[in-house]
Amino acid sequence: MSTQNWNPELYLRYAVYRARPADDLLPRLALKVPGDIYDLGCGPGTLTKRIKDKWPDRRVTGIDASPDMLADARKKFGDADIAWTQGDIATWRAPTPAALVFANASLHWVADHVNLIPRLFSFVALGGVLAFQVPWSARALYGKCIAELIAAPRWRAKVGHIEPHEEPLDEGAYYDLLCDDALSIDIWHTNYAHVLEGEAPAADWVRSTGLVPFLSALPEEDHPAFVADYAAITNRVYPRQKDGRVLFTMMRLFVVAEKKI
Ligand SMILES: C[S@@+](CC[C@H](N)C(=O)[O-])C[C@H]1O[C@@H](n2cnc3c(N)ncnc32)[C@H](O)[C@@H]1O
């Protein structure tokens, strides 16, 4: 899953909306112990830069599987203040205990959260923080549209076997995975109703994220038809508001766990 074709330009098209969860998450983080910061699945680095700006004295490393995303991050933010490293979250290990292990909108691309989450928490220093945000996609409308698309006769043989990304666990499951080693756990979820416009607004958003595993598996010449079929489904399912815009609702779960001293 980690070597898929992520497109930084497309991903950043809705940058303001994509920043909203981080706007809600970052102010809730306080670092009380020494140590480095790791941004897992840093993508184009926008958030990694905000993290560095918030904690300028900390060493910050952005880790991503996608060379294109890392190249984009390097181009924009340089190598001087932030280290950019290619790596797979599934096998990544912190070299020293971390003050903060952070992952915004990336852990749902990694399987087996029952083992992954305690593993990531084990890299956090005593008194340090694990913070992540994941979308619940399978239960959202756009996720149901993906399921309909890949079950369609035209696509089933080609991509029907590909799993969409990992559906994150429920909040109680994350709590139970973390509570033995946590001093505090803050968990919440928020539905963001993003106001989108255009011919196929939901498809425009999802093709740079949720459709990536399928597009990566399809030959280039199939991409336009695949995206067009997804656009047709989402245009049928998402109602237009009075002014023609679409409310594209993302359900996002936030977890901030502070490790016991
Ligand atoms: C939706 S983007 C989020 C980017 C950034 N965290 C943000 O909030 O803007 C997801 C990122 O996770 C990366 N990713 C997906 N699976 C990964 C894995 N197994 N290891 C490392 N990075 C991964 C992708 O390359 C992509 O850049």
The ligand as an SDF file (V2000), in Angstrom:
LIG
                    3D

 27 29  0  0  0  0  0  0  0  0999 V2000
   -3.7900   11.6170    3.1760 C   0  0  0  0  0  0  0  0  0  0  0  0
   -2.0570   11.8600    3.1290 S   0  0  0  0  0  0  0  0  0  0  0  0
   -1.7700   12.7530    4.6560 C   0  0  0  0  0  0  0  0  0  0  0  0
   -0.5870   13.6580    4.5820 C   0  0  0  0  0  0  0  0  0  0  0  0
   -0.3330   14.5460    5.8160 C   0  0  0  0  0  0  0  0  0  0  0  0
   -0.1760   13.7820    7.0330 N   0  0  0  0  0  0  0  0  0  0  0  0
   -1.4280   15.5650    5.9850 C   0  0  0  0  0  0  0  0  0  0  0  0
   -2.1870   15.4550    6.9590 O   0  0  0  0  0  0  0  0  0  0  0  0
   -1.5580   16.4500    5.1300 O   0  0  0  0  0  0  0  0  0  0  0  0
   -1.5030   10.2400    3.5400 C   0  0  0  0  0  0  0  0  0  0  0  0
   -0.0110   10.0650    3.3830 C   0  0  0  0  0  0  0  0  0  0  0  0
    0.3380    8.8340    3.9980 O   0  0  0  0  0  0  0  0  0  0  0  0
    1.3630    8.2350    3.2110 C   0  0  0  0  0  0  0  0  0  0  0  0
    1.3780    6.7960    3.4950 N   0  0  0  0  0  0  0  0  0  0  0  0
    0.4060    5.8980    3.2140 C   0  0  0  0  0  0  0  0  0  0  0  0
    0.7680    4.6840    3.6550 N   0  0  0  0  0  0  0  0  0  0  0  0
    1.9910    4.8250    4.2200 C   0  0  0  0  0  0  0  0  0  0  0  0
    2.8910    3.9260    4.8540 C   0  0  0  0  0  0  0  0  0  0  0  0
    2.5900    2.6400    5.0100 N   0  0  0  0  0  0  0  0  0  0  0  0
    4.0560    4.4080    5.3180 N   0  0  0  0  0  0  0  0  0  0  0  0
    4.3830    5.7240    5.1680 C   0  0  0  0  0  0  0  0  0  0  0  0
    3.5610    6.6140    4.5670 N   0  0  0  0  0  0  0  0  0  0  0  0
    2.3860    6.1690    4.1070 C   0  0  0  0  0  0  0  0  0  0  0  0
    1.0080    8.5790    1.7830 C   0  0  0  0  0  0  0  0  0  0  0  0
    2.1350    8.4930    0.9310 O   0  0  0  0  0  0  0  0  0  0  0  0
    0.4750   10.0050    1.9480 C   0  0  0  0  0  0  0  0  0  0  0  0
    1.4980   10.9480    1.7560 O   0  0  0  0  0  0  0  0  0  0  0  0
  1  2  1  0
  2  3  1  0
  2 10  1  0
  3  4  1  0
  4  5  1  0
  5  6  1  0
  5  7  1  0
  7  8  2  0
  7  9  1  0
 10 11  1  0
 11 12  1  0
 11 26  1  0
 12 13  1  0
 13 14  1  0
 13 24  1  0
 14 15  1  0
 14 23  1  0
 15 16  2  0
 16 17  1  0
 17 18  1  0
 17 23  2  0
 18 19  1  0
 18 20  2  0
 20 21  1  0
 21 22  2  0
 22 23  1  0
 24 25  1  0
 24 26  1  0
 26 27  1  0
M  CHG  2   2   1   9  -1
M  END
$$$$
